[in-house]
Amino acid sequence: MINLSRRPRRNRKSAGIREMVQETTLRVSDFIYPMFIQEGANQKVEVKSMPGIYRFSLDNLLEELKEVTDLGIVAIDLFPNYPESKKDRIASESYHENTFYLKAITAIKEQFPELVIMTDVAMDPYSSDGHDGLVENGKILNDATLEILGNMSLAQAKAGADILGPSDMMDGRVGYIRKHLDTHGFTDVSIMSYSAKYASAFYGPFRDALQSAPKFGDKNSYQMNPANKREALLEAQLDFEEGADMLMVKPALSYLDIIRLLDENFEIPIAAYNVSGEYAMIKAAALNGWLDGDRAMMEVLLSIRRAGAKCILTYFAKEAAMILNG
C-alpha cells in the first residue's frame, strides 16, 4: 500500500513556500569579480572568447567600478595584461614601484576605500616564458620562484591589496609569502591560496585575456591532475598550516566534489573560481539559443554555493547581482 502521508510536493506548491524552505541562498556579497586591466587611456577591449568581459585602462576601470560597487559587489580580483616588451624571465615588472598594475591598485583603493581588492600572485602575466614559475633549461624551479613571489606579494601589499591570491602552485609559497609579509609589517594582509588548482582545459579564455599562454610545454608539473582527490586534501592542509586565511578550488563546476571535500575538512572559508571556460560555455550556448543563459548562470552559481563555497570568483558577478537585486 502506498503511503502518501508524506508529500514533499507540499513544500513546492507555491513560490512563497519554495522560497521560505530554500536550503541554499546566493547573495551579491558572495561574489568576487575578476577584472582585467591594461596600460593606456580610454581603453575598453572585449575579450573575444569571453563576451561581455573587457580589458580596461585605469580611467575606464574606475568608471566601471562605480557601477560594480553600486550593485553591491564588495570584492574584485584584479589581473594585469602586460605587453611582451615588458616581460622577462624573472618577472621583474611585477614588483617595480612604477608599474601600472601597482599604481592601479593604489588608485582604486583611494577612490573606493571600502572595496576589497584581491590580487594575483604568479609569474605568468610578467614572464617571457608564460609559466607560473622561474624557468631554467626547460624546468620550472620551485624554490628559486619563491623569492620572486615574495617580492611580488610585498609590492602588492604596499600598493594597497587586501587579499593576495597565490595561483602558481609552487610548494611552500604560502609560508614564504606569509613570513615575508609579516616581517615587513603587513600582518593584516590576507592570503587566499589557490590550494586545489587543477591542470584544466577550462582556462583558455583567461589566457586569451592576459595573453599569457606558456611559450612551451604545459603546466602539468605544478598544477594538479584532474583525476586526483586526496591530493587536494594534502595541498589544502599544507596551505592551511603555512598560514592561508582562505582556501580556493579552481575550476569550480567540474570540481564540486573537491569544494565539498575541503569544506568538510577545514574551518576556514572555502572559495571557488568559476573560471573563464565555464563562463564561455554558458555564454556561447545562450548566444546560440541553446539554453536560457540567465537560468543556467544562476543554477551554476547556486551549485557552487551548495557544494560549500563561501565565496565565488565569477565573471557572472555583475549579471548575477542585477538578478539578485531584482
Beta strands, then each sheet from edge to edge (+ up, - down):
strand 1: 31-38
strand 2: 44-46
strand 3: 54-56
strand 4: 75-81
strand 5: 116-121
strand 6: 134-136
strand 7: 139-141
strand 8: 163-166
strand 9: 190-197
strand 10: 246-250
strand 11: 270-274
strand 12: 311-314
sheet 1: 2+ 3- 1- 4- 5- 8- 9- 10- 11- 12-
sheet 2: 6+ 7-
end
